[in-house]
Amino acid sequence: MRLTDIPRRARLALAACAALALASCSTPSPQQYASQQPALDVQHYFNGRLLAHGMFQDRGGNVIKRFTVVMQCRWQGDTGTLDEDFTYADGSRQRRVWTLRKVAPDRYIGTAPDVVGEAVGIVAGNALRWNYVLALPVDGRVVQVDFEDWMFLIDQRVMLNRAAMSKFGFALGAVTLAFDKQDGGAPHEP
């Protein structure tokens, strides 16, 4: 059967359903959190030492990996370094060093060795949304995976993070983290 064999009215109905389905899949905008408190100051929160506990779940909800992360963060002007040291439940370790740049009052650009291109972060109220592509080693090869990473400041010490992972628009799983700011951080250097 060809598309032209389907009556015009049915084709229009199918197109409308497809558009509705795509619209319902759209993600929230950071701006909807603009009035939420406490307001997230990225340069203040990600400054000093942070401890995080997290897990990776596959698309079926099964916990595949559990881990802790110790982060050492510092800023000089509008450029920050987030040095992450991961320890997994199986004893393996990983390190990722992010460089963040504040490029507008509500926008950050991030880079790391395993990030393809740049991560784009938008902050509003207590929320920060990152979008980026991560090159992940899987079964002896490297796979590029899309991340939509949402962070929500709960109070001055605690931040919750949920990152949805996908490839070609198909959900692969999610990473959940709870951050705990260990100290007030070093003074932010202008």
Secondary structure, 3 states (H helix, E strand, C coil): CCHHHCCHHHHHHHHHHHHHHHHHCCCCCHHHHCCCCCCCCHHHHCCEEEEEEEEEEECCCCEEEEEEEEEEEEEECCEEEEEEEEEECCCCEEEEEEEEEEEECCEEEEECCCEEEEEEEEEECCEEEEEEEEEEEECCEEEEEEEEEEEEECCCCEEEEEEEEEECCEEEEEEEEEEEECCCCCCCEC
